[in-house]
């Protein structure tokens, strides 16, 4: 049994989600968002680091999966996103977690079957696959999707032709759907 912490980094809102993988069975542990507000930027990075460190210590994940930075609207936004991502990675590494990185396209393809899926499609699929009582917030859904992507790669050894974790199955077109 292993626990995977998924992270959707952001300089104002950082999504997190933890799933548990036991054999091919995947179950939800927790998800949410760290809201760090509009304070000075170095303090927001500190809040991300400390908030994720607390979550890691409390829920004891075995590994972390995080979304890679994509080209943002402008250079300043991309730099801030990269720094928030760095704070999240440092929190994981400081707690001895291995860190795995996935692009947004890889994540969307793994959980929706379409690398260009919309945010609401990811939210819906996370609620279905993990049998959640309600649709998670965007950031939390993206974090859960990142964790699910790693669960898929970890359980299949990175091969697209191997069996998927329970709760995910491949359609005839190659997309993945919940039960």
C-alpha positions in Angstrom: 0.0 0.0 0.0 1.3 3.5 -0.8 0.0 7.0 -0.5 0.6 9.5 -3.3 0.4 13.3 -2.7 -0.6 15.2 -5.8 0.2 18.9 -6.1 -1.2 21.6 -8.4 1.1 24.5 -7.6 0.0 28.1 -7.5 1.4 31.3 -5.9 -2.0 32.2 -4.3 -3.8 28.8 -4.3 -2.0 25.5 -4.2 -4.1 22.4 -4.7 -3.3 19.1 -2.9 -4.8 15.7 -3.0 -3.8 12.4 -1.4 -4.8 9.0 -2.7 -4.0 5.5 -1.5 -2.9 2.8 -3.9 -3.3 -0.8 -2.7 -2.6 -3.2 -5.5 -4.9 -1.9 -8.2 -7.4 -0.4 -5.8 -7.3 3.4 -5.6 -9.0 5.3 -2.8 -9.3 9.0 -1.7 -7.6 10.1 1.5 -8.0 14.0 1.4 -8.0 16.9 -0.9 -8.0 20.7 -0.6 -6.3 24.0 -1.3 -3.8 26.0 0.5 -5.0 29.6 0.2 -2.0 31.9 0.8 -3.6 35.2 -0.1 -2.1 38.5 -1.3 0.7 39.1 1.1 4.3 39.6 0.2 5.6 37.0 -2.2 8.4 35.5 0.0 5.9 35.0 2.8 3.4 33.3 0.5 6.2 30.8 -0.5 6.9 30.2 3.1 3.2 29.5 3.7 3.2 27.0 0.8 6.3 25.2 2.2 4.9 25.1 5.7 1.4 24.1 4.7 2.5 21.2 2.6 5.1 20.1 5.2 2.2 20.0 7.7 0.0 17.9 5.3 2.9 15.5 4.6 3.6 15.0 8.3 -0.1 14.5 9.1 -1.0 12.1 6.3 2.4 10.4 5.7 2.4 10.0 1.8 5.1 7.9 0.3 5.7 10.0 -2.8 4.7 13.2 -4.5 3.5 14.0 -8.0 3.5 17.6 -9.2 2.4 19.3 -12.3 5.2 20.7 -14.5 5.3 24.4 -15.2 3.8 25.4 -18.5 4.4 28.7 -20.4 2.1 31.2 -18.7 0.5 34.4 -19.9 3.5 36.5 -19.0 7.1 36.0 -17.8 6.3 37.4 -14.3 3.5 34.9 -13.8 5.6 32.0 -15.0 8.4 32.9 -12.6 6.0 33.1 -9.7 4.4 29.8 -10.6 7.8 28.2 -10.9 8.8 29.6 -7.5 5.6 28.3 -5.9 6.3 24.9 -7.5 9.8 25.0 -6.0 8.5 25.7 -2.5 6.2 22.7 -2.9 9.0 20.4 -4.2 11.2 21.5 -1.3 8.5 20.6 1.2 8.3 17.1 -0.3 12.0 16.6 -0.6 12.6 17.9 3.0 10.2 15.1 4.2 12.1 12.5 2.1 9.5 12.0 -0.6 10.4 11.1 -4.1 9.0 13.7 -6.5 7.6 12.8 -9.9 6.6 15.4 -12.5 3.9 15.3 -15.2 2.8 17.8 -17.8 -0.8 19.1 -17.8 -1.4 17.2 -21.0 -0.2 13.9 -19.5 -2.4 14.4 -16.5 -5.5 15.3 -18.5 -4.9 12.4 -20.9 -4.5 9.9 -18.0 -7.7 10.8 -16.2 -10.0 12.1 -19.0 -8.6 10.5 -22.1 -8.0 13.8 -23.7 -4.9 15.9 -23.2 -6.8 19.1 -23.9 -9.7 18.4 -21.5 -11.3 21.3 -19.7 -11.0 21.9 -16.0 -14.6 20.9 -15.3 -14.0 17.6 -17.1 -11.1 16.8 -14.8 -13.2 17.8 -11.8 -16.0 15.5 -12.8 -13.7 12.6 -13.5 -12.0 12.9 -10.2 -15.4 12.8 -8.4 -16.4 9.7 -10.4 -13.1 7.8 -10.2 -12.7 8.4 -6.5 -16.4 8.2 -5.6 -16.3 11.6 -4.0 -19.5 13.0 -2.4 -19.1 16.2 -4.3 -17.0 17.7 -7.2 -13.7 19.0 -5.8 -12.5 22.6 -6.4 -10.4 23.1 -9.6 -7.1 23.2 -7.8 -7.8 20.1 -5.6 -9.2 18.2 -8.6 -6.0 19.0 -10.6 -3.9 17.8 -7.6 -5.9 14.5 -7.3 -5.6 14.0 -11.1 -1.8 14.5 -10.8 -1.7 11.8 -8.0 -3.9 9.5 -10.2 -1.6 10.0 -13.1 1.3 8.8 -11.0 -0.7 5.9 -9.6 -1.3 4.8 -13.2 2.4 5.1 -14.1 3.5 3.4 -10.8 1.1 0.5 -11.1 1.8 -0.1 -14.8 5.5 0.6 -14.8 4.9 3.5 -17.2 3.5 1.3 -19.9 0.3 2.3 -21.6 -0.5 -1.3 -22.4 -0.6 -2.7 -18.8 -3.6 -2.9 -16.6 -4.9 0.3 -15.0 -5.7 0.7 -11.3 -9.2 -0.3 -10.3 -11.6 2.5 -10.9 -9.9 3.4 -14.2 -10.5 1.5 -17.4 -9.6 2.1 -21.0 -12.3 2.7 -23.6 -12.0 1.4 -27.1 -10.7 4.8 -28.2 -8.0 4.7 -25.5 -9.6 7.2 -23.1 -10.0 6.5 -19.4 -13.2 6.5 -17.6 -14.5 5.9 -14.1 -16.5 2.8 -13.1 
